[in-house]
Amino acid sequence: MLSLNSGSSFTELIDLVRAYAKQETIGELRGTGRWLAWGAVGGLSILLGLLFVLVGVLRLLQSTVFEGSSGMSWAPYFIVLALTAALVVFSQSRIRKPFLHSGGSK
């Protein structure tokens, strides 16, 4: 049993608790930071790629399908907007792991 009169065992206990807390928090935070960094890089890469694809689709529609129609000049923008909304809905439906912690619902 721990005696408060014994200064060395009390300081050893404090050092042990401090070392354990550092081990369990710093290591986990580094892993989480690495996970978030790779996720951010991947997300930005996908965002940039989809942006280029959607601008390309817009230019394709403007130059081929709706080339001379002045009354329907808004249609390519609406089509690309609908395609973007469909991509967002599809992406949201495919997200399965909403939490970093694998065991909880919060």
HUGIWO-V640175 format. One record per backbone hydrogen bond with DSSP energy under -0.5 kcal/mol. NH is the residue of the N-H (numbers start at 1). CO is the residue of the C=O. Records with the same first field share a line. If there is no record, write none. Layout:
NH=CO + CO
This chain:
6=3
7=5
10=6
11=7
12=8
13=9
14=10
15=11
16=12
17=13
18=14
19=15
20=16
21=17
22=18
23=19
24=20
25=21
26=22
27=22 + 23
29=25
30=26
31=27
32=28
33=29
34=30
35=31
36=32
37=33
38=34
39=35
40=36
41=37
42=38
43=39
44=40
45=41
46=42
47=43
48=44
49=45
50=46
51=47
52=48
53=49
54=50
55=51
56=52
57=53
58=54
59=55
60=56
61=57
62=58
63=59
64=60
65=60
66=61
67=64
70=68
73=70
75=72
78=74
79=75
80=76
81=77
82=78
83=79
84=80
85=81
86=82
87=83
88=84
89=85
90=86
91=87
92=88
93=89
94=90
95=91 + 92
96=94
98=96
